[in-house]
């Protein structure tokens, strides 16, 4: 994947490529100087795909099924593990459990109703990853992995929901949650340059506890693992090789601005690669969106507005899934666009054009962007 060398700023790169290269210097690559339009392969109203896009190399985007992975193991200095929020996964500590082989389904039956997404109970936020993406400091989800094996709890893991198989979904609607994917018991320990995961079906005895060592690959933010297949898998592109991800998402929903209703499952969601320094912000428009978008230049960027500490900077802000009283059909907002700063320090403006195909079926997103 082609990446770009940043020299002071985009403007200085442009000047350098035009007038400041000597005969024996290598040419400097710059972002494309014309805008591009992108059809995002979300996959239709069951939204089966996660799509990872690097605006500097948007044609080589990476696509995976949501069910391809369950856990992401952080490759930095800390020992943290995330869950696949695109499946509405949850975890809950099994009280007083010290031996994973002795945990049986009957021991955790009362926990199954608790470790769920969408119960409209603020308490269920404890069982998911922090929706803002700040997993290194979160107190929810899977705790930091300790050096002392005995300090690492045994978890009941809700593997979330399968991708529905039905194709008979009404125009403007989505169907995101199929059959339950089941439950696992799990303990994660530290290993040399990585992690050791111990996991099994709930009634498995000592002879059937599976183990796998996950090595930290520092070219990526996470090393991913599939609990169903018992194997590692590449999901995200390399650290700085993606800016945006189109995905379903486990978020927090509110009854009122200060009254949380807990975790909730979202369609048509976009996250930004904040772990690699990507930031974004929304520009509100009064009047013509075309005119405001076309007129927006590098000099208009407000560096104070970038959101670098919440990967939901774009999130669900580009569309409404419920419509309005006057227009009750889901649609893309026409009164805003977004500005993004990528991991290389380049600036882009982007606007979203649609979330449906010509027949009104969801899961067919389109956006355009232009380097600034």
Beta strands, then each sheet from edge to edge (+ up, - down):
strand 1: 36-40
strand 2: 49-53
strand 3: 62-65
strand 4: 71-74
strand 5: 81-83
strand 6: 90-93
strand 7: 155-158
strand 8: 183-191
strand 9: 194-200
strand 10: 210-215
strand 11: 222-226
strand 12: 231-233
strand 13: 244-256
strand 14: 259-272
strand 15: 279-284
strand 16: 319-320
strand 17: 331-332
strand 18: 336-341
strand 19: 347-356
strand 20: 362-371
sheet 1: 1+ 20- 19+ 18- 15+
sheet 2: 3+ 2- 13+ 14-
sheet 3: 5+ 4- 11+ 12-
sheet 4: 6+ 7- 8+ 9- 10+
sheet 5: 16+ 17-
end
